[in-house]
Structures are given as C-alpha cells and as structure tokens.
Amino acid sequence: MAARPVPVPVYRQVANILAGRISNGDLAAHRPIPSEAAIVQEFGVARGTARRAVAELRERGLVYTVPRGTYVGQPEA
C-alpha cells in the first residue's frame, strides 16, 4: 500500500517561502523580515497564520525577535 502524501500546512508553506528568501539573500542578515501585516497582505492568510510562520522561522533558528521587530539571523552579542 502506497503512503498518501501529507498536505503541508499553510503556515509552513509561508515559512518555507520566507526561508527561501533568507537563503538566497533576498532577506539579508540582521535586517527585518516583513511584518505580520505585510505577510497577511502578501500571502492572503490570517494574522494567526502569519504569526505561526514567523514562529516556525524562529524555531528553525533563521530569525530572532526583539521588541523592535523580527530580524534575519542570530542576535548580535
């Protein structure tokens, strides 16, 4: 019996697209990523989905969040 493909959740799809932009340099190190509002508008997703996508990027270690926003890479020491 062949395994059925598991659909990728929307938040993970958005995170994967943003991760691709980070890896190809469109989103540069220590520069801000798009805001949740910008992600909502660009991808046509709910704010909770945008928030979850950013959390996914944080969990992967691709971005960090400070009171001023979310940035690419690791925080500077």
C-alpha positions as CSV (number, residue, x, y, z in Angstrom):
1,M,0.0,0.0,0.0
2,A,1.4,3.4,-1.0
3,A,1.6,6.1,1.6
4,R,-0.6,9.2,0.9
5,P,1.2,12.5,0.7
6,V,0.6,14.6,3.7
7,P,-0.5,18.2,2.9
8,V,1.8,20.9,4.1
9,P,0.1,23.4,6.5
10,V,-0.3,26.9,5.1
11,Y,1.9,28.4,7.9
12,R,4.7,26.0,7.0
13,Q,4.3,26.9,3.3
14,V,4.7,30.6,4.1
15,A,7.7,29.9,6.4
16,N,9.3,27.8,3.6
17,I,8.9,30.7,1.1
18,L,10.4,33.2,3.6
19,A,13.2,30.7,4.5
20,G,14.0,30.5,0.7
21,R,14.2,34.3,0.6
22,I,16.6,34.2,3.5
23,S,18.8,31.5,2.0
24,N,19.0,33.3,-1.4
25,G,19.8,36.6,0.2
26,D,16.6,38.5,-0.6
27,L,16.2,38.9,3.1
28,A,19.7,39.9,4.4
29,A,21.3,39.1,7.8
30,H,20.3,41.4,10.7
31,R,17.7,43.1,8.5
32,P,14.0,42.9,9.4
33,I,11.7,40.4,7.8
34,P,8.3,41.5,6.6
35,S,5.8,42.4,9.3
36,E,2.9,40.1,10.2
37,A,0.6,42.6,8.5
38,A,2.8,42.5,5.3
39,I,2.8,38.7,5.4
40,V,-1.0,38.7,5.8
41,Q,-1.4,41.0,2.8
42,E,1.2,39.3,0.5
43,F,0.0,35.7,1.1
44,G,-3.7,36.3,1.8
45,V,-3.5,34.5,5.1
46,A,-4.9,35.1,8.6
47,R,-2.8,37.0,11.1
48,G,-2.5,33.9,13.2
49,T,-1.1,32.0,10.2
50,A,1.5,34.8,9.7
51,R,2.4,34.7,13.4
52,R,2.8,30.9,13.3
53,A,5.0,31.2,10.2
54,V,7.3,33.6,11.9
55,A,7.4,31.3,15.0
56,E,8.4,28.5,12.7
57,L,11.3,30.5,11.3
58,R,12.3,31.3,14.9
59,E,12.2,27.6,15.8
60,R,14.5,26.8,12.8
61,G,16.9,29.5,14.1
62,L,16.6,31.6,10.9
63,V,15.3,34.7,12.7
64,Y,15.2,36.4,16.1
65,T,12.7,38.7,17.6
66,V,13.4,41.7,19.8
67,P,10.9,44.4,20.9
68,R,11.5,46.4,17.7
69,G,10.7,43.5,15.3
70,T,11.9,40.2,13.8
71,Y,15.3,40.1,12.1
72,V,17.2,37.6,10.0
73,G,19.9,35.6,11.7
74,Q,21.1,35.4,15.2
75,P,21.1,38.3,17.6
76,E,24.5,40.1,17.9
77,A,26.2,39.6,21.2
